[in-house]
Amino acid sequence: MTEMGTPILITTTFENEQDAERLARILLEQRLAACARVSVAGKSMYWWQGRISEAQEYELTLKSTRELYPEIEALIQAEHPYQTPEIVATAFVAGSAAYFAWLEEELRQ
């Protein structure tokens, strides 16, 4: 990537598909993500408030850049229904130049 920076994947999870889609649209409309994918993550089991909890979850995966991450994280924190949402970013190790050019072109136009 050139001006926009390092491409990353950001994931967060939701209890329902509608919340995931709503946040995806907000991030896309603000050009903070070039692409958003909502998928069924399956059953999650996790510690919450001193006990093991279970939930069916939907995963939202966003394609963006490291430079836009702080804005994305702040927006997820503000709009997410969970008290402590999962927000994880992973850097791309490699990828096609054409794909990275498309990603850069779609962000913050």
N, C-alpha and C positions, 0 to 999 in steps of 0.2 A: 504494500500500500504506500501511497505517497503522502499527500497532504492530510488525509483523514486519519491515518495511523494504522495501528495493529488490529487486525480482525480478531474478534472473539465471539464465542457462544455464551449466552447467559440463559440460565434455567431458573425457573421458579415453579411452584406447584400450587394447585387450587383444589378445593373441594367440589367445585362444579365447573362445567364447561363454559357456562355463560360468563362467569367472572374472568376466566382465562381469555375468552374472546374479547371481552370489553377492554381489558388492559392491553391486549395485542393491538387493537384498533387505535387506542390512544397513542401508543408508542410509534405505530406506523404513521399516523397522521402528523405527529410531531417530527417525523423523519429521524427518530432516535434509533430505529431498527429498520433494516432493509427488508427483512423477512421475519415472519413469526409463524411458528408451527405449534398447534395445539394437538396433543395426543393423550390417549389414556395411559397413565403411568401405572395403573394397577393399584393393588392394596399396599398401603404404606403402614408400617408398624414402627412406632417411635416413642421415646420417653417424652412425656409432657406433664408438667406440674406434679412430679413425683410418682407417676404411674405409666404403665405401657398403654398407649392408645393405638387405635386402628382407624384408617379412613381410606376410602376409594379416592384417588387423586387424579387430576389431569395435569399434565406437564406443559408449560409454555416454554418454548425454546426460541430465543431471539438471536439474530445475526446482526452484529454491530461492530464497534471498535472500542478499544480500551480507552480512548480519549473521551468517548461519550458515556462510558460506564458510570461516572458519578451522577450524571443527570438521570440515567436509567434507574439506578439504585434508589435515588431520592423519589422518583415517580412511583416505583413499585412500592416503596415503604408507605407513601401517602395514599395510594389507591388500593392496596391489597387488603382483603378482609381478615387475614390472619394477623394475630398479635406479633408473631415472630416469623415472617415468611422466609422460606429458603430462597436465597439469592446467591447463585454461584456462577462465576465467570471462568471460562476455560479458553486459553489462547490456542489458535490454530498452529499446528506444527508446520504444515505445508498445505498448499492448495493451488489450483490453477490460476494463472495470471488473469485469464478472462473473467473468472468468477470474482476474484478480488477487485478487478476493475469495475464490474457491475455493482458490487457491494459499496464501493466508494462513491460511485455515481449516484446511488439512491439515498445516501445519508445527507441530511442537512442541506438540501438544495434551496 
